[in-house]
Amino acid sequence: MAEDNGLTEERAKRRLREAEGYLELGLHDLALERIGPVEPAAFLHYECSALKGSVLREQERFAEAIPLFERALNQKPGDILATLGMGWCQKRVGRVDLAAQSYLEAIKKHPGEGILHYNLACYLSLINRPSEALEALTRALRLDAALRKLAHEERDFDPIRELPAFKELVALPKTAF
């Protein structure tokens, strides 16, 4: 049984499960309190970083969360959870270009994940790369047709919303009455 700083790996995992529960309940300070003793341990680096980054993201402490998501991605390159968190935070600190880059890296590892292509499309739309945004959205919708409904309300697509190609792409099928 691995042990570091007097904390066994099993106890560390339990603390992180408790922190996840507190995060789900919106009890962010308690979640951070549970993570604290686990961070210096020589194990569970990814788990600590991703979870603490998620808590800070929920607290809208985006700049503080980014290095944690970076650390998580160094441990698990292309990880979907860490990429989603990273992109969310980078967008909110005005680095949409970096958010798009994070998604491009994740897609290399997980090309079949529609949500990654969808969020990439959002960010490419925001940084005025319409043709690339439409390509990414096309891939997203091929992988997960349910995302089409989200695209109608997604404000990130406002820069390309009036393009005929966008309208055609997100058109919902007509239902017969």
Secondary structure, DSSP 8 states (H G I E B T S, - for coil): --EETTEEHHHHHHHHHHHHHHHHTT-HHHHHHHHGGGTTSSS-HHHHHHHHHHHHHHTT-HHHHHHHHHHHHHHSTT-HHHHHHHHHHHHHTT-HHHHHHHHHHHHHH-TT-HHHHHHHHHHHHHTT-HHHHHHHHHHHHHH-TTHHHHHHH-GGGTTTTTSHHHHHHH-------
